[in-house]
Amino acid sequence: MAAPTSPHVSTLTAILVDDENHSIRTLEYELERHCPEVQILDCCSSGKLAVKSVLENRPELLFLDIEMPGMNGFDVLRNLMPIDFEVVFVTAYDQYAIQAFRFAAVDYLLKPIIAVDLKEAVKRVREKRREQISPQHIDLLLHNLKKGYNVPKIALPQGNAFDYVEVSEIIRCQAESNYCHVYLRGGKHYLLTRTLRDLEEWLNPYHFFRCHQSHVINLGEVKRFVKSDGGYLILSNGSHVPVSRRRVDLFNARMKA
């Protein structure tokens, strides 16, 4: 039985899109049970029906499957530009492909759907922590999915837009409360509303290393390890970054790998 909606929580209208009936019913059930504030306007079994329903119903949120015959999830969004609603992709892509979604700064749910992930996705939508989906977001997502294990691009916020940069351009990331500073080659700097743990998880497969509680560095940008003063690294841009004593051995191992 679904929990009653709090009188202080406004309704969030949504459309569910998936060509598999079981997936639609599962998502519908989980939303009714864990996110009662979400009002489901329609359930669509194809991309064509989804485009028609969105134009007619004007939802605030679209739960969108990607792999559908005929018109896939990306085609649906291209037919609805400009996007004036929130989007959560629902995907059966493997764990490594999930990096592509993270780097493209789009929300996603991994099948089979886990309640805690669903609630967090709805919470992010309510807080509007994501920018609206643009054609560039879709192109970046497709680019990264095709890249597979190779170094992808990442979407970094710049004012009311995004810059798309190669991950290899990042020199280091530094935590500041619940924000992160990201420093690139050429002196460019970004401030992200993400934790360092998020960035560590995203970047670790691409030759990055968390050398300190507050720092993640690109191992390819390390120029020198200085043992004095507790131990610190000198990076290609001249930055001095501390290394935790308990991470020194692991750092040396990663540098030799």
URZI-V534819 format. One record per residue. N is the residue number from 1. NEAR is the number of other C-alpha atoms within 8 Angstrom. D_LAST is the distance of its C-alpha to the last C-alpha in whole Angstrom. Layout:
BEGIN
((N & NEAR & D_LAST) (N & NEAR & D_LAST))
END
This chain:
BEGIN
((1 & 3 & 53) (2 & 7 & 51) (3 & 7 & 51) (4 & 5 & 54) (5 & 7 & 53) (6 & 6 & 53) (7 & 5 & 56) (8 & 4 & 54) (9 & 7 & 51) (10 & 6 & 52) (11 & 7 & 52) (12 & 9 & 49) (13 & 11 & 50) (14 & 14 & 47) (15 & 14 & 47) (16 & 13 & 45) (17 & 15 & 44) (18 & 14 & 43) (19 & 11 & 44) (20 & 7 & 44) (21 & 8 & 47) (22 & 6 & 45) (23 & 8 & 42) (24 & 13 & 45) (25 & 8 & 47) (26 & 8 & 44) (27 & 9 & 43) (28 & 10 & 47) (29 & 8 & 47) (30 & 10 & 44) (31 & 11 & 45) (32 & 10 & 49) (33 & 10 & 47) (34 & 10 & 45) (35 & 10 & 45) (36 & 12 & 49) (37 & 10 & 49) (38 & 11 & 48) (39 & 9 & 51) (40 & 10 & 50) (41 & 9 & 53) (42 & 8 & 52) (43 & 10 & 49) (44 & 13 & 49) (45 & 11 & 48) (46 & 12 & 47) (47 & 15 & 45) (48 & 8 & 49) (49 & 9 & 51) (50 & 12 & 48) (51 & 11 & 49) (52 & 8 & 53) (53 & 11 & 52) (54 & 10 & 50) (55 & 8 & 53) (56 & 6 & 56) (57 & 7 & 54) (58 & 8 & 52) (59 & 11 & 50) (60 & 10 & 47) (61 & 13 & 44) (62 & 13 & 43) (63 & 12 & 41) (64 & 12 & 40) (65 & 13 & 38) (66 & 10 & 36) (67 & 7 & 37) (68 & 12 & 41) (69 & 7 & 43) (70 & 5 & 45) (71 & 11 & 44) (72 & 12 & 40) (73 & 12 & 39) (74 & 9 & 38) (75 & 9 & 41) (76 & 13 & 43) (77 & 9 & 42) (78 & 8 & 42) (79 & 7 & 46) (80 & 9 & 46) (81 & 8 & 45) (82 & 5 & 46) (83 & 10 & 44) (84 & 6 & 46) (85 & 10 & 45) (86 & 11 & 42) (87 & 11 & 39) (88 & 13 & 37) (89 & 12 & 36) (90 & 12 & 36) (91 & 11 & 33) (92 & 7 & 32) (93 & 7 & 29) (94 & 6 & 26) (95 & 6 & 23) (96 & 7 & 21) (97 & 10 & 24) (98 & 9 & 25) (99 & 9 & 22) (100 & 11 & 25) (101 & 12 & 27) (102 & 10 & 26) (103 & 13 & 25) (104 & 13 & 28) (105 & 10 & 30) (106 & 13 & 32) (107 & 11 & 33) (108 & 10 & 33) (109 & 12 & 33) (110 & 10 & 31) (111 & 8 & 34) (112 & 5 & 35) (113 & 9 & 36) (114 & 8 & 36) (115 & 8 & 38) (116 & 6 & 36) (117 & 9 & 34) (118 & 11 & 38) (119 & 10 & 39) (120 & 8 & 36) (121 & 12 & 37) (122 & 9 & 40) (123 & 8 & 40) (124 & 10 & 38) (125 & 11 & 40) (126 & 6 & 43) (127 & 6 & 41) (128 & 7 & 41) (129 & 6 & 37) (130 & 9 & 36) (131 & 5 & 38) (132 & 8 & 40) (133 & 10 & 38) (134 & 9 & 38) (135 & 8 & 38) (136 & 6 & 35) (137 & 11 & 33) (138 & 11 & 34) (139 & 8 & 33) (140 & 12 & 30) (141 & 12 & 29) (142 & 8 & 30) (143 & 10 & 28) (144 & 11 & 25) (145 & 9 & 26) (146 & 6 & 26) (147 & 9 & 22) (148 & 9 & 21) (149 & 5 & 17) (150 & 5 & 17) (151 & 9 & 17) (152 & 12 & 21) (153 & 13 & 23) (154 & 12 & 25) (155 & 11 & 28) (156 & 10 & 29) (157 & 11 & 32) (158 & 8 & 34) (159 & 5 & 38) (160 & 5 & 40) (161 & 6 & 37) (162 & 9 & 33) (163 & 8 & 31) (164 & 9 & 29) (165 & 9 & 25) (166 & 10 & 22) (167 & 11 & 19) (168 & 8 & 17) (169 & 8 & 20) (170 & 12 & 20) (171 & 15 & 19) (172 & 11 & 19) (173 & 14 & 21) (174 & 11 & 24) (175 & 12 & 26) (176 & 8 & 30) (177 & 6 & 32) (178 & 9 & 31) (179 & 12 & 30) (180 & 15 & 27) (181 & 12 & 27) (182 & 13 & 25) (183 & 12 & 24) (184 & 11 & 24) (185 & 9 & 23) (186 & 4 & 27) (187 & 7 & 28) (188 & 7 & 29) (189 & 8 & 29) (190 & 10 & 29) (191 & 9 & 30) (192 & 10 & 30) (193 & 7 & 32) (194 & 9 & 28) (195 & 11 & 27) (196 & 15 & 23) (197 & 6 & 23) (198 & 8 & 23) (199 & 11 & 21) (200 & 12 & 18) (201 & 7 & 19) (202 & 10 & 19) (203 & 10 & 16) (204 & 9 & 14) (205 & 6 & 13) (206 & 8 & 13) (207 & 9 & 10) (208 & 12 & 12) (209 & 11 & 12) (210 & 9 & 15) (211 & 13 & 16) (212 & 10 & 19) (213 & 6 & 22) (214 & 8 & 23) (215 & 14 & 20) (216 & 15 & 17) (217 & 12 & 16) (218 & 13 & 14) (219 & 9 & 11) (220 & 5 & 12) (221 & 9 & 15) (222 & 11 & 14) (223 & 8 & 16) (224 & 7 & 17) (225 & 9 & 16) (226 & 8 & 20) (227 & 7 & 20) (228 & 6 & 24) (229 & 5 & 26) (230 & 8 & 24) (231 & 12 & 21) (232 & 13 & 20) (233 & 14 & 18) (234 & 13 & 19) (235 & 13 & 18) (236 & 9 & 20) (237 & 7 & 23) (238 & 6 & 24) (239 & 8 & 23) (240 & 8 & 23) (241 & 9 & 21) (242 & 11 & 21) (243 & 12 & 18) (244 & 10 & 20) (245 & 7 & 20) (246 & 5 & 19) (247 & 10 & 15) (248 & 10 & 14) (249 & 7 & 12) (250 & 7 & 10) (251 & 10 & 10) (252 & 8 & 9) (253 & 8 & 6) (254 & 7 & 5) (255 & 7 & 6) (256 & 5 & 4) (257 & 4 & 0))
END
